[in-house]
Amino acid sequence: MADPERARKMADRIKVIIAKRLERGLRDPRLGFVTITDVKVTGDLQHASVFYTVYGSIDERTDSAAALKAATGMMRSEVGKNITARLTPSIEFIADGIPENAALIDDLLREAHERDTATEDGKGTATYAGDADPYKKPREYEEDDDLEVDEDTDAAR
């Protein structure tokens, strides 16, 4: 088991190597505007998961995924040339869900803002629920001659 700090450093180095290689370009016309968002390396430094996003439509995303899958071997050899490790980790490209999650969060925030606005608008016409004076008041007894009250215990007999 490798040191977690070493695995993190290797992940950062792999991220830079792959990003630079994508910046220089691949000869695959299917590859769109790809951004490497993160790289995770296993504890034994044998496998690297590369997370990426693609700017564009769903068709461009599927084409870019196919292009990256086809270029996996070339990317692995590029990583092997540029890292100082005994073994080159296997590489797996995984589409990152950041844009979809960001869009979902934006929708939820917009909905919350609309509800807050509706609550603020309704505040001017709001009335209290129940009685005008909701507090309990002590019972007032009528003074009858039949009822005797003991002064010490305040209990009726």
C-alpha positions as CSV (number, residue, x, y, z in Angstrom):
1,M,0.0,0.0,0.0
2,A,1.4,3.3,-1.0
3,D,1.4,6.5,1.0
4,P,-1.9,8.5,0.4
5,E,0.2,11.6,-0.1
6,R,2.1,9.9,-2.9
7,A,-1.1,8.7,-4.5
8,R,-2.5,12.3,-4.4
9,K,0.7,13.7,-5.9
10,M,0.6,11.1,-8.7
11,A,-3.1,11.9,-9.3
12,D,-2.2,15.6,-9.7
13,R,0.6,14.7,-12.1
14,I,-1.5,12.4,-14.2
15,K,-4.2,15.2,-14.4
16,V,-1.6,17.6,-15.7
17,I,-0.1,15.1,-18.2
18,I,-3.5,14.2,-19.7
19,A,-4.7,17.8,-19.8
20,K,-1.5,18.9,-21.7
21,R,-1.9,16.0,-24.1
22,L,-5.5,16.9,-24.8
23,E,-4.5,20.5,-25.3
24,R,-2.0,19.5,-28.0
25,G,-4.9,17.6,-29.6
26,L,-5.7,14.1,-30.7
27,R,-6.1,13.0,-34.3
28,D,-9.7,11.9,-33.5
29,P,-12.3,14.3,-35.0
30,R,-14.9,13.0,-32.5
31,L,-13.2,14.7,-29.6
32,G,-15.0,17.8,-28.5
33,F,-14.1,20.4,-25.9
34,V,-13.0,18.2,-23.0
35,T,-12.0,19.4,-19.5
36,I,-10.3,17.1,-17.0
37,T,-11.9,17.8,-13.7
38,D,-10.3,15.2,-11.3
39,V,-8.1,12.1,-11.2
40,K,-8.3,9.5,-8.4
41,V,-5.5,6.9,-8.0
42,T,-6.0,3.7,-6.0
43,G,-3.9,3.1,-2.9
44,D,-1.6,0.6,-4.7
45,L,-1.0,3.1,-7.6
46,Q,-2.3,0.5,-10.1
47,H,-5.4,2.2,-11.4
48,A,-6.3,5.9,-12.2
49,S,-9.8,7.1,-12.7
50,V,-9.9,10.2,-14.9
51,F,-13.0,12.4,-14.5
52,Y,-13.9,14.7,-17.4
53,T,-16.6,17.0,-18.7
54,V,-17.5,17.8,-22.3
55,Y,-18.9,21.2,-23.3
56,G,-21.7,20.6,-25.8
57,S,-24.7,18.5,-26.7
58,I,-25.4,14.9,-25.8
59,D,-24.1,13.8,-29.2
60,E,-20.8,15.6,-28.7
61,R,-20.5,14.0,-25.2
62,T,-21.0,10.5,-26.6
63,D,-18.6,11.1,-29.4
64,S,-16.0,12.5,-27.0
65,A,-16.5,9.5,-24.7
66,A,-15.8,7.1,-27.6
67,A,-12.7,9.2,-28.7
68,L,-11.3,9.1,-25.1
69,K,-11.9,5.3,-24.9
70,A,-10.1,4.8,-28.1
71,A,-7.2,7.0,-26.9
72,T,-6.8,5.3,-23.6
73,G,-3.7,3.3,-24.6
74,M,-2.0,6.3,-26.0
75,M,-2.8,8.3,-22.9
76,R,-1.4,5.5,-20.7
77,S,1.9,5.4,-22.6
78,E,2.1,9.3,-22.4
79,V,1.6,9.0,-18.6
80,G,4.2,6.2,-18.4
81,K,6.8,8.4,-20.1
82,N,6.2,11.3,-17.7
83,I,5.9,9.8,-14.2
84,T,8.6,8.3,-12.1
85,A,6.9,5.1,-11.0
86,R,7.9,1.5,-11.5
87,L,4.5,0.6,-13.0
88,T,2.2,2.8,-15.1
89,P,-1.4,2.7,-13.8
90,S,-4.2,1.6,-16.0
91,I,-6.4,4.5,-17.0
92,E,-10.2,4.7,-17.0
93,F,-12.1,7.8,-18.3
94,I,-15.4,8.6,-16.4
95,A,-17.8,11.3,-17.4
96,D,-18.2,13.7,-14.5
97,G,-21.7,14.8,-13.6
98,I,-20.8,18.3,-12.5
99,P,-22.7,20.2,-15.2
100,E,-25.9,18.2,-14.6
101,N,-25.6,18.6,-10.8
102,A,-24.9,22.4,-11.2
103,A,-28.0,22.7,-13.4
104,L,-30.1,20.8,-10.8
105,I,-28.9,23.0,-8.0
106,D,-29.6,26.1,-10.0
107,D,-33.2,24.9,-10.6
108,L,-33.6,24.2,-6.9
109,L,-32.3,27.6,-5.9
110,R,-34.6,29.3,-8.5
111,E,-37.6,27.4,-7.1
112,A,-36.7,28.4,-3.5
113,H,-36.4,32.0,-4.6
114,E,-39.8,31.9,-6.2
115,R,-41.4,30.4,-3.1
116,D,-39.7,33.1,-0.9
117,T,-41.1,35.8,-3.2
118,A,-44.6,34.3,-3.1
119,T,-44.3,34.2,0.8
120,E,-43.2,37.8,0.9
121,D,-46.1,38.8,-1.4
122,G,-48.6,37.0,0.7
123,K,-47.4,38.5,3.9
124,G,-49.3,41.7,3.5
125,T,-52.7,40.0,3.3
126,A,-52.0,37.4,6.0
127,T,-54.2,37.1,9.1
128,Y,-53.7,35.3,12.3
129,A,-55.2,31.8,12.6
130,G,-57.7,31.3,15.4
131,D,-59.0,33.8,17.9
132,A,-57.8,37.4,18.0
133,D,-56.5,36.8,21.6
134,P,-55.2,33.2,21.7
135,Y,-54.0,33.3,25.3
136,K,-55.9,31.4,28.0
137,K,-57.5,33.6,30.7
138,P,-58.3,32.5,34.2
139,R,-61.9,31.4,34.7
140,E,-64.2,34.0,36.3
141,Y,-66.7,32.5,38.7
142,E,-70.0,34.0,39.5
143,E,-70.5,34.5,43.2
144,D,-73.2,32.1,44.4
145,D,-74.5,31.8,47.9
146,D,-74.5,28.0,47.6
147,L,-70.8,27.7,46.9
148,E,-68.5,28.0,49.9
149,V,-64.8,28.6,49.3
150,D,-62.3,27.6,51.9
151,E,-59.9,30.6,52.3
152,D,-56.8,28.4,53.1
153,T,-57.0,26.0,50.2
154,D,-59.0,28.0,47.6
155,A,-61.1,24.9,46.9
156,A,-64.8,24.8,46.5
157,R,-66.8,22.4,48.7
